[in-house]
Amino acid sequence: MTICTPSFVRAQANGNSGYTAKSSLKPGEFEIPSSFATFSMHPPHNTRAAETDTELQDIRHFIEHDYVEAANSNSAARYASLYTADALWSPPRAPDRRGPAAIRFAFIAKQADIHIKMHFQECGLFSPGSGFATALVEVHVAPFNHEPGEDLVYRALWHLRKEDGTWKIGRQIFTEKPRLEFV
């Protein structure tokens, strides 16, 4: 499991917009564009790095808690509220949906109770207020008509952005995986 504790590259911390100077690199650091947040076990060195760490913790909490609780609640309205107005929801074995209303409809149309278990993998920032998260997700689907249930495994990728200070899902793409992913 990856723990998201990032810090910007030294050039960002020093206010440069380019690459880090090789002489300023510590052992184990790489030369990388400063416009990308990197994951490091080092504590934040400045205010922006601390803000980045907070954003990544917020993303992780949003996916591991808010998303899981909404999906497991069986409330289509609650689930759809996690998405941006222009969201793309792209599940396997079903058509893509755009926007909270279409996602809400698809959530209702599944005609099943679902229970998900999240295996968080990583998250990152593209820029302040724009990030991603990935996870393996175990899903138990129990149809309302009491037919036999189904256990599935998905690899999920969420593209997230902040709207009015709240993380929302702009894109969710998930692919079905064999159960061997957990062996």
C-alpha positions as CSV (number, residue, x, y, z in Angstrom):
1,M,0.0,0.0,0.0
2,T,1.4,3.4,-1.0
3,I,1.2,6.1,1.7
4,C,0.7,9.6,0.1
5,T,3.2,11.9,1.8
6,P,4.4,14.1,-1.0
7,S,6.7,17.0,-1.3
8,F,7.4,19.2,-4.3
9,V,10.8,18.9,-5.9
10,R,13.4,21.3,-4.5
11,A,13.0,23.7,-7.4
12,Q,9.3,24.2,-6.5
13,A,10.3,24.7,-2.9
14,N,12.8,27.3,-3.9
15,G,10.4,29.1,-6.3
16,N,12.0,27.9,-9.5
17,S,9.8,26.7,-12.4
18,G,12.4,24.5,-14.0
19,Y,14.3,21.4,-13.0
20,T,16.3,20.9,-9.9
21,A,20.0,21.5,-10.0
22,K,21.8,18.2,-9.6
23,S,24.0,19.6,-6.9
24,S,21.0,20.2,-4.7
25,L,19.7,16.7,-4.9
26,K,19.9,14.4,-1.8
27,P,20.6,10.7,-2.2
28,G,17.6,8.9,-3.5
29,E,16.1,12.1,-5.1
30,F,15.7,12.4,-8.9
31,E,15.7,15.2,-11.3
32,I,12.0,15.7,-12.3
33,P,9.9,18.6,-13.5
34,S,8.8,20.8,-10.6
35,S,5.3,21.1,-11.9
36,F,4.5,17.6,-10.7
37,A,4.0,16.6,-7.0
38,T,6.2,13.7,-6.0
39,F,5.9,11.2,-3.3
40,S,8.5,11.2,-0.6
41,M,8.9,10.0,2.9
42,H,10.6,13.4,3.8
43,P,8.5,15.9,5.8
44,P,7.2,19.0,3.9
45,H,9.9,21.7,3.7
46,N,7.6,24.7,3.1
47,T,4.0,25.9,3.2
48,R,3.1,24.7,-0.4
49,A,4.5,21.3,0.4
50,A,2.4,21.1,3.6
51,E,-0.7,22.2,1.5
52,T,0.2,19.5,-1.0
53,D,0.4,16.9,1.7
54,T,-3.0,18.0,3.1
55,E,-4.6,17.8,-0.4
56,L,-3.3,14.2,-0.9
57,Q,-4.6,13.2,2.6
58,D,-7.9,14.7,1.6
59,I,-8.0,12.8,-1.7
60,R,-7.2,9.6,0.1
61,H,-9.9,10.2,2.7
62,F,-12.4,11.1,0.0
63,I,-11.8,7.8,-1.9
64,E,-11.3,5.5,1.1
65,H,-14.2,6.9,3.2
66,D,-16.6,9.2,1.4
67,Y,-16.7,7.2,-1.8
68,V,-16.9,3.8,0.0
69,E,-19.6,5.0,2.3
70,A,-21.7,6.5,-0.5
71,A,-21.3,3.3,-2.7
72,N,-22.2,1.0,0.3
73,S,-25.2,3.2,1.3
74,N,-27.3,2.2,-1.7
75,S,-28.3,5.8,-2.0
76,A,-28.1,6.9,-5.6
77,A,-28.4,10.5,-4.7
78,R,-25.6,10.3,-2.2
79,Y,-23.4,8.4,-4.7
80,A,-24.1,10.8,-7.6
81,S,-23.3,13.8,-5.4
82,L,-19.6,12.8,-5.4
83,Y,-19.4,13.7,-9.1
84,T,-18.8,16.9,-11.1
85,A,-21.4,18.2,-13.4
86,D,-19.4,17.0,-16.4
87,A,-18.2,13.7,-14.9
88,L,-17.5,10.6,-17.0
89,W,-18.4,7.3,-15.3
90,S,-17.0,4.4,-17.3
91,P,-17.7,1.0,-15.8
92,P,-17.0,-2.4,-17.5
93,R,-20.0,-4.3,-18.9
94,A,-22.1,-1.1,-19.1
95,P,-22.3,2.1,-21.1
96,D,-20.5,5.2,-20.1
97,R,-22.5,7.8,-18.2
98,R,-22.0,11.6,-18.2
99,G,-23.0,13.8,-15.3
100,P,-24.6,13.1,-11.9
101,A,-28.1,12.6,-13.2
102,A,-27.0,9.8,-15.6
103,I,-24.7,8.3,-12.9
104,R,-27.6,8.3,-10.5
105,F,-29.9,6.6,-13.0
106,A,-27.2,3.9,-13.6
107,F,-26.8,3.4,-9.9
108,I,-30.6,2.8,-9.5
109,A,-30.8,0.7,-12.6
110,K,-28.3,-1.9,-11.3
111,Q,-31.2,-3.3,-9.2
112,A,-28.7,-4.7,-6.7
113,D,-27.2,-4.0,-3.3
114,I,-23.5,-3.6,-3.5
115,H,-20.8,-3.8,-0.9
116,I,-17.3,-2.6,-1.7
117,K,-14.0,-3.1,0.0
118,M,-11.3,-0.7,-1.0
119,H,-7.6,-1.5,-1.4
120,F,-6.1,1.9,-1.9
121,Q,-3.0,2.1,-4.0
122,E,-1.9,5.7,-4.7
123,C,-2.8,9.2,-5.2
124,G,-1.2,12.3,-6.7
125,L,-1.6,15.9,-7.8
126,F,-1.5,17.2,-11.4
127,S,-1.7,20.7,-10.0
128,P,-3.4,22.3,-6.9
129,G,-7.0,21.2,-6.9
130,S,-6.5,18.5,-9.6
131,G,-5.4,15.0,-8.7
132,F,-5.9,11.3,-9.1
133,A,-6.3,8.1,-7.1
134,T,-6.1,4.4,-7.9
135,A,-7.3,1.3,-6.1
136,L,-8.2,-2.3,-6.4
137,V,-11.9,-2.6,-5.4
138,E,-13.6,-5.8,-4.3
139,V,-17.4,-5.6,-5.0
140,H,-20.1,-8.0,-3.8
141,V,-23.3,-7.6,-5.9
142,A,-26.5,-8.9,-4.3
143,P,-29.5,-8.6,-6.7
144,F,-32.7,-7.3,-5.2
145,N,-34.6,-10.3,-6.6
146,H,-32.5,-12.6,-4.5
147,E,-30.8,-14.3,-7.4
148,P,-27.2,-15.5,-6.7
149,G,-24.8,-12.7,-6.0
150,E,-21.5,-12.0,-7.8
151,D,-18.1,-11.1,-6.5
152,L,-16.0,-8.8,-8.7
153,V,-12.6,-7.1,-8.6
154,Y,-12.1,-3.8,-10.3
155,R,-9.0,-1.6,-10.8
156,A,-10.3,1.9,-10.5
157,L,-8.8,5.2,-11.6
158,W,-10.4,8.5,-10.4
159,H,-9.5,11.9,-11.8
160,L,-10.5,14.4,-9.2
161,R,-10.8,18.1,-8.9
162,K,-11.8,20.5,-6.2
163,E,-15.0,22.5,-6.6
164,D,-15.8,25.1,-4.0
165,G,-13.2,23.5,-1.6
166,T,-14.6,19.9,-2.0
167,W,-13.1,17.1,-3.9
168,K,-15.3,15.7,-6.7
169,I,-14.9,12.9,-9.2
170,G,-14.5,14.2,-12.7
171,R,-13.6,10.9,-14.3
172,Q,-14.0,7.4,-13.0
173,I,-12.7,4.5,-15.1
174,F,-12.7,1.0,-13.8
175,T,-11.8,-2.3,-15.4
176,E,-12.7,-5.8,-14.3
177,K,-9.8,-7.9,-13.1
178,P,-9.4,-11.5,-12.2
179,R,-9.5,-12.4,-8.5
180,L,-5.9,-13.4,-8.8
181,E,-5.0,-9.8,-8.2
182,F,-5.5,-10.5,-4.4
183,V,-3.5,-13.8,-4.3
